[in-house]
Amino acid sequence: MADDLIARVAQTLVAAYKSGHRAPVDADARALSREGAVTVQGLVAEGTGNHPTGWKVAVSEGTPVYAPMMESVIKPSGAQFKIPEEGFLVEIEVAARLSHDLTPRAGKPYTREDVIAAISEWVVGIELIGSRYQKSPGDAPFPAWLADSMGNAAYITGPSIAAAKIGDLSTLRVRWWLDGEQKHDKVGGHPQNDPILPILLNANAPADAFGGFKAGHLITTGSLTVPLVVSHASRIKAEIDGIGVVECGLTL
């Protein structure tokens, strides 16, 4: 029965990806377990012909959690996106690019120094969150949200800086503008005040269907800004001092 439920959830999400129409939060979505959600992620990738080249990492109620960002949704600065009915939740983030793997290894936890050594560069990014489920992102239970790559709809990458050239990430000044109107200007803002910590915690709590964090992957570490829903045609520009500027456009 559990396998059937997992298969149905995966089929629902694959259909939503392909059609562009959001799926209802049905009984299957509400019955899905966190472990089942990880299996769904792999089935969705297979069903859509996709594979992860990036990851979202977070800490949810004290528990590390991560989800894949598929190659098809990671776009360069300047990309354009059609806005879904509920709009996009916009977050400005800093992401790490890995120079070598942080894949699961039994009996030898990664240290903070291991993670730092694995990061080749830091990248300024904009994440657009838009669930494949109907209504707002918070309406789906967490396992369904996890199965849906924690709502990742797109990730727009801007300039990068070599990891060795950047100091304390918690002291970076972050700004962003919506149609020229400044929405944020603040130093820091990371949920854990430390973008490396969620990478470390999740590397030591492997839970994915793809073999973990690999060289070349982009790992985005959580929003540096208060998320804002944008539901109208607009232009988004963000800057992290010392790294650079990233932009994207939203169309109806």
N, C-alpha and C positions, 0 to 999 in steps of 0.2 A: 504493500500500500504506500509506504514512504517513497519507494522508487517511482511509483506511478505519479504521485503528487509532484515530485521533483521534475519529472518529465513534462508534466502539464504546465508547471510554472515556467520552465524553460521555453516551451513552445509558445506560450503567451507572450513572453518577452521578445522572442525572435520575431514573431508576427508584428509586434509593436515597432521594433527596429525597422523592419522592412516596409511597413505600411505608412509609418509616420503618425499613426493614430494611437492614442494612449489607451492602455488596458484598464479595466476596472480593478479595484482592490477587492478581489473575490475571496471565497472561503479558502482556496488553495494558498493564496498569498498570505492570508492570516494564519494558516496552519504551518507554514514553512519554518523549519528550524534554522539556526545559524549555521550548523554543519551542512544542512541541505542547500543553503544559499551559496556556499562555496562550490558545491557540485554544479549548481545552476549556472554559475559564472562560466565554468568550462563548457557546458552544453550550449550556452548562448554564443560563446566565441565560435564554437564549431558550426552552429546553425547559421551564423551570419558571415562565416568565412573570415573571421577577424582574429587578431592575436594581440596581446598586450605589449605595448612598448613604453608604458608608463603605469604609475600606481598612485592612488590616493592613500595616504596614511593618516591615522587619527588615533585618539584615545577616547573611547566612549565609556563613560561611567567607570573610569579607572582601568578599563580593559583595552589593550591595543587591538586595532581593527584596520584592515586595509582592503582595497578593491582595485581591480584592474582598470586602467584607461587604455582603450583599444587604439590601435594605430590609426584607424579611420577618423578619430575625433580629435587627434592632436594636430593642430594647425599653426602655421606661422603668423606672426603679427601682420595685421591688415586683412585677415580673413573676414568673410561675411557670413551671417547666420540668420535663418528665418526664425522668428520668434513664435514659440508655441502659444496656445490660447492662454495658458496661465502665466506666461512670461518666463523669463530666466531669472534665477537667483545668481547675482554677480558677486564673485569673490576675487580679491587680489592676493596672489600667493607667491611664495618663493619656492623653487623646486631644485632638487639636487640631480645632477647627471652623474651616473655611476661610471667609473673607469674599470671596475671589475666586480665580479659577482658578490652578492651577499645572500647566497642560497642556503637552505637549511643544512645545518651540520649538528648531528647529535652529540651531546656531551661536551660541547665546546662553545659556550655562548659567545656572541660577539661583544666586544668592548666598544666604548665610545671612540677610542683611538682607531679601532678597526673600521668603524663607519666613516670617520673623518678621512682615513687613508683611501677609502673606496670612492670618495666623491671627487670628480675631476673639476666640476664647475657648478656654479649656482645660476639659476635662470629666473628671470622675472616672468610671471605668467598671470593670465586671467582665466579663471574657471567659470564656465557657464553650467549651472545646475538646472536640470529639467528632467524629471523622472519619466520613465516610460509608463508609469501608472498615472491614473487620472487624479485630478485635484492637486493640492499642494504637496510638496515632498514629505511633509510630516504626517500625511494621512496613511501612508503605508507602514505597517509594523517594521521594526528594525531589520529582521531577517530578509523581508522582501526588498527593503531599501538596499541592503547589502547585496542581494542577488542582482539588483539593478545597478551595480557599480556605484552605489551610494549616490545615485542620481547624476553621475557625470554625463553631461551632454556634449561638452567640448572643452578643450584646454588649448589656449592660445599662448604660444611661446614668443618671448621677446629676446633681447640680448642676454648674454651670459658673461660671467667673469670667472676666471680661474679661481678655484677654491682657495688656493694659497694666497691670493691677493685680497681676500676679504677677512675682516676681523670678526668682532662679536656681532652675530646676526640679530641679536635682540636690540641692537642700537640703530638699525637701519631705518631711515625715514621713508615712509610710504605715502604716496598721494595718488588719488585718482579723480577723473573728471567724467561727467556724463553730459554730452553735448556742450562742453566747455565750462560747465558749472562744477566747481570743485566739491566733491562729496566727502573727501577724507584727506587729512594731513596730520600724520602722527608718527612718532618714533616707536618702533616695535609693534606690538599688537598680536603676536602669535599666542594661540591658546595656552601653550605650555611655556611661553616665553623662551622657547628653545627649539628651533626647527629640526635639530639633529635627534632630539629625544624620541619622537614618534617613529623615526626610521629605525633607531636602535631597538626600541621595544617590539616593533613588528618583525624585524629581522630575527629576533629571538623567540617569536611566537608564530612560526610559519603556519599559514592556513589559507592556501590557495590551490588552484587546480593546474598551475602552470610552471611550478618549479621554483618560485621565489623571485627575488630581485636580481637582475642580471646586468652585466656590463652593457652600457648604452642606454639602459632604461632611465626614464625621468621619474623622479619620485617627488610629488608635490605634498607639502607638509602641513597644510591647514591654512585657513584664511587669516590674513593680517589685518583685515578690515571687517567692519560689521556688514554681513551680507545684505544686499538690497535687491528687491524684485524690480526688474525692468520689463515693461510690457508694451513699449512703444518703439517705433523705429528710432534708432539713436546711434551715437558714436561713443565708444568707450576708450578712454586713454588712461594708462596707469604708469607710474614711475616709482622705482625703488632706487634711491640715491646710491650711487656707486656701481649699479648694475645697468640700468637703462630704462627705456620706454617701450611699452607694448600697447598695441591698439587693436580694436576690432569694431565691426559694424553690425548692427542688428536691423533686420528688415521685416516688414509685415508680410 
